[in-house]
Amino acid sequence: MSISLADRMKLLLTNGDGADIQFLVGQGEEKEVLKAHKLILMAASDVFEAMFRFDAQNAKTKTSSSAEQLQSVEITDIDANVFKVMLSFIYAEDSSGLTGDNLIAVLYAAKKYHISLLAKACADFPLKNELPNVFLAFDQAQLLDEKALRWADEKCRQNAIECSPKNRRSALGLALFKIRFPLITMETFANEIVPSGLLTVEEMFGIYQFNCHPNLRAISELYPLKFSAKNRVSCRQIVLDIEQLSAFAGENEGSKRYSETVYRNGVPWKIWAKVNTKKDSTEKCLGFYLLCTASEEDPNWSCKSSAKLQIVSQRSGTKDLSFNLPKSVYNNKSLSWGFPNFISFAELMDPSKGLYDEEGDKVTLAIDFNDDSLYSKIKSFFGKLMELMLRNLNAVKSLFV
């Protein structure tokens, strides 16, 4: 009896035949060893492709003396069961393991490894299931506010009731206050949100006053702002929290801090923060750079990117401090581009600027990529798999025996 391609792929994942990579997933006693095939992972994810191309540390076996030992990658920020759900989707587009309990964790994994179809499956999950409070968690997962409104309308239709402001508000519950109405343009707010009747008069007054007088706190005591006015972190963003900023500012010139690596279109990037001193001055400044770390792959590598470098505001009503970095070429001779004197530490730590978390003694740096980065080609899973198969015929034979 013949079986479908999806079933063959599931069987391949289950029995691990021909596996050439293993993941040590989880922490402590709950850690599991999960086997997989690089070729399939690379075809599904540019992050996995870059991991096996650029990350020499992950590509090495732990014990080089054993030729048969699988290469290992340790994953500590994802639960083993969640990783299994992601692998099932990669191999056979099987999302049956997705539940309300693991939804946010699976979405985190999908975004980390750039599995866009799985991320979409997570985003659409609440629309097809009874999860009235899921958007409370989805806020931290960086989903669009429109998803919450769509879910509310769908809930009304399922219950055969009118999509009225009262019913939509009831369906959303506390999730309503996760929608960032203050960040919507006043034109859109006036033309679409106000006529919808979703908000009370007091809530609308609070939003209007925030936009007219964001720094005048006395007004908000009469009509307090009930909705977050802080920008979400972009999914195309690198973030670095510099803890103990006062100590960092006092360190010697050249002291550095780095963010974790983020893969953008298959290329690894980091934020590089540095203590610099202004020329002909003793004033210390924050150097802020975008760093490309792809140099291990090829001495002649080159890529281009433009981005926005910003220090994220720590106070409602205060704008982020940002500068645009024009499109630049990154290669072995120019690993980084940025601003050696982005801002002086004295100005950065000035309480009136609203950029410094004085209580936590930290500052948040962020870099938003623009959509013009090199390597932005989009390929279908099977098209990319075929390309990799042609380059790796011997490695693929065991997958289809």
Buried (B, 14 or more C-beta within 10 A) or exposed (E): EEEEEEEBBBEBBEEBEBBBBBBBBBBEEEBBEBBBBBBBBBBBBBBBBBBBBBBEEEBEEEEEEEEEEBBBBEBEEBBBBBBBBBBBBBBBBBBEBBEBEBBBBBBBBBBBBBBEBBBEBBBBBBEEEEBBEBBBBBBEBBBEBEBBBBBBBBBBEEEEBEBEBEBBBBBBEEBBBBBBBBBBEEEEBEEEBBEEEBBEEEBBBBBBBBBEEBEEEEBBEEBEBBBBBBBBBBEBBBBBBBEEBEEBBEEEEEBEBEBEBBBBBBBBBBBBBBBBBEEEEEEBBBBBBBBBBBBBBEEEBBBEBBBBBBBBBBBBBBEBBEBEBEEBEBBEEEBBBBBBBBBBBEBBBEEEBBBBBEEEBBBBBBBBBBEEBBBEEEEEBEEBBEEBBEEEEEBBEEBEE
